């Protein structure tokens, strides 16, 4: 564990089985605030911005009875990471949303804490976008990310949300192993020809009764694999931003307005070998 360990990582913060939704679960935003606004409007949410440069704020009104859930990776690669955070932070604060952290969010948290972090994989863009932001807003963002639960177990145990996924036997507990899996998935220790880690395709072997919704590794289209679904459809790479409506299991997407970041490996590149996925 590190000195910036997530405060919301304890099992009690993660176990929300008494909360049955309904939910709109939204994939990796990666600073694509414009697409996030468009997706929320399409899902029936109303957004109202106010203020002026240096003190913008946003109010988000959800459809009656519904809430959003964000699977993490709110920052990096896209053009408006601070605004993406403003939207999500406002929604969580008012009870219009829940959220879990992604690995990019945790890396940005380390940078906010003054750690010596390499500004790679889009972090350089987030740092640049935060240059005009106030110290107060930076502190708010730091506290927000630090307080997020590492996963969410919901709807009587029928649903779980974690950034990179979670195995059923991890639900209801917390450890370093659980934290790493939720943030990074299950890696093989190898790298592909692009120099990126190869991750085991754990979903292909999943046999649990709990439906797992996650992001982290972009796919061209969200589709169920056993009882799991990845809803990171690569908005920052010119793909789309996707939501899963629960319990309806309806997929709702909006296209990216641009290719904000050219991926290191081709978007949708197939695994190098059976049982593994590149991320």
WOMO-V85200 format. One record per backbone hydrogen bond with DSSP energy under -0.5 kcal/mol. CO is the residue of the C=O (numbers start at 1). NH is the residue of the N-H. If there is no record, write none. Layout:
<<CO	NH> <CO	NH>>
This chain:
<<2	5> <6	9> <7	10> <8	150> <10	13> <10	14> <11	14> <11	15> <14	16> <14	153> <16	19> <16	155> <17	156> <18	20> <19	155> <22	67> <23	246> <24	26> <24	69> <25	244> <26	71> <29	32> <30	78> <31	33> <31	80> <32	36> <33	37> <34	38> <35	39> <36	40> <37	41> <38	42> <39	43> <40	45> <41	44> <46	61> <48	59> <50	57> <52	55> <57	50> <59	48> <59	61> <60	62> <61	46> <63	66> <67	24> <68	98> <69	26> <70	100> <73	30> <74	31> <76	78> <80	84> <81	85> <82	86> <83	87> <84	88> <85	89> <86	90> <87	91> <88	92> <89	93> <90	94> <91	95> <91	96> <91	97> <92	95> <96	68> <98	70> <99	149> <102	106> <103	107> <104	108> <105	109> <106	110> <107	111> <108	112> <109	113> <110	115> <111	114> <115	117> <118	120> <119	124> <120	123> <122	77> <122	125> <122	126> <123	127> <124	128> <125	129> <126	130> <127	131> <128	131> <130	133> <134	138> <135	139> <136	140> <137	141> <138	142> <139	143> <140	144> <141	145> <142	146> <143	147> <145	148> <146	7> <146	8> <148	8> <149	101> <152	154> <152	161> <153	16> <154	157> <154	159> <155	158> <158	211> <159	154> <160	213> <161	152> <163	215> <167	170> <167	171> <168	171> <170	173> <175	179> <176	180> <177	181> <178	182> <179	183> <180	184> <180	185> <181	185> <182	164> <183	103> <185	187> <186	200> <190	198> <192	195> <196	192> <197	199> <197	279> <198	188> <199	277> <200	202> <201	204> <202	205> <203	206> <211	160> <211	213> <212	229> <213	162> <214	231> <215	217> <216	218> <223	230> <225	228> <227	212> <228	225> <229	214> <229	231> <231	233> <231	242> <232	219> <233	240> <234	237> <234	239> <235	238> <236	260> <236	261> <239	256> <240	242> <241	254> <242	27> <243	245> <243	252> <244	25> <244	246> <245	249> <245	250> <246	22> <246	23> <250	245> <252	243> <254	241> <258	260> <261	263> <266	269> <273	276> <275	201> <277	199>>
